[in-house]
């Protein structure tokens, strides 16, 4: 039986790792790993894969800013309406 936690941790560290490499690392066979990955996808445990980009190594120029705001919750609405308004901005 495949240890799901171990399998998921390995994939999280390196999404490009092959099923053969995973099988060796967790002490299983390639077919079992492929089947388990399929199940994890079907159960929406694995939602997708993403590349982590080191933008400092590219020619792209950008600025990252952290902006702190203080707000008061609105009566009978709390922070939900304010959050909805902020969500509309693609920059946020």
C-alpha positions as CSV (number, residue, x, y, z in Angstrom):
1,X,0.0,0.0,0.0
2,X,1.3,3.4,-0.9
3,X,1.8,6.1,1.7
4,X,-0.2,9.0,0.4
5,X,1.4,11.6,2.6
6,X,4.9,10.6,1.4
7,X,3.8,10.5,-2.2
8,X,2.1,14.0,-1.9
9,X,5.2,15.5,-0.2
10,X,7.4,14.3,-3.0
11,X,5.2,15.7,-5.7
12,X,4.9,18.9,-3.8
13,X,8.7,19.3,-3.7
14,X,9.1,18.4,-7.4
15,X,6.0,18.2,-9.6
16,X,8.0,17.0,-12.6
17,X,9.3,13.9,-10.9
18,X,8.5,10.7,-12.9
19,X,6.3,7.9,-11.8
20,X,9.3,5.6,-12.0
21,X,11.3,7.8,-9.7
22,X,8.4,8.1,-7.3
23,X,8.1,4.3,-7.2
24,X,11.7,3.9,-6.3
25,X,11.6,6.6,-3.6
26,X,8.5,5.2,-1.9
27,X,9.3,1.5,-2.4
28,X,6.5,0.7,-4.7
29,X,6.0,-0.2,-8.4
30,X,5.3,2.3,-11.2
31,X,1.9,0.9,-11.9
32,X,0.7,1.4,-8.3
33,X,2.1,4.9,-8.3
34,X,0.3,5.7,-11.5
35,X,-3.0,4.3,-10.2
36,X,-2.6,6.2,-6.9
37,X,-1.9,9.5,-8.8
38,X,-5.0,8.9,-10.9
39,X,-7.1,8.4,-7.7
40,X,-5.7,11.5,-6.1
41,X,-6.6,13.5,-9.2
42,X,-10.2,12.1,-9.3
43,X,-10.6,12.9,-5.6
44,X,-9.4,16.4,-6.2
45,X,-6.5,16.0,-3.7
46,X,-4.2,17.0,-6.5
47,X,-5.7,20.0,-8.2
48,X,-2.9,20.8,-10.6
49,X,0.8,21.6,-11.0
50,X,2.5,24.9,-11.1
51,X,6.0,26.2,-11.9
52,X,7.8,28.4,-9.4
53,X,9.5,31.2,-11.2
54,X,12.4,33.2,-9.9
55,X,11.5,36.5,-11.5
56,X,14.7,38.0,-10.2
57,X,16.5,36.0,-12.9
58,X,14.4,37.3,-15.7
59,X,14.3,40.6,-17.5
60,X,10.9,41.4,-16.2
61,X,10.8,44.5,-14.0
62,X,8.3,44.6,-11.2
63,X,7.6,45.9,-7.8
64,X,6.0,44.0,-5.0
65,X,4.3,46.0,-2.3
66,X,2.6,45.1,1.0
67,X,-0.1,47.6,1.8
68,X,-1.8,47.6,5.2
69,X,-5.3,48.9,5.5
70,X,-7.5,49.4,8.5
71,X,-11.2,49.0,8.1
72,X,-14.2,48.9,10.4
73,X,-16.7,46.1,9.7
74,X,-20.1,47.3,8.4
75,X,-23.2,46.7,10.5
76,X,-24.9,43.5,9.6
77,X,-22.3,42.8,6.8
78,X,-19.0,42.4,8.6
79,X,-16.0,42.4,6.3
80,X,-17.7,40.5,3.5
81,X,-18.8,43.5,1.4
82,X,-15.4,45.2,1.7
83,X,-13.7,41.9,0.8
84,X,-16.0,41.6,-2.3
85,X,-15.0,45.1,-3.4
86,X,-11.3,44.5,-3.0
87,X,-11.6,41.2,-4.9
88,X,-12.8,43.0,-8.0
89,X,-9.3,44.6,-8.4
90,X,-7.0,42.3,-10.4
91,X,-4.0,43.9,-8.7
92,X,-5.1,42.6,-5.3
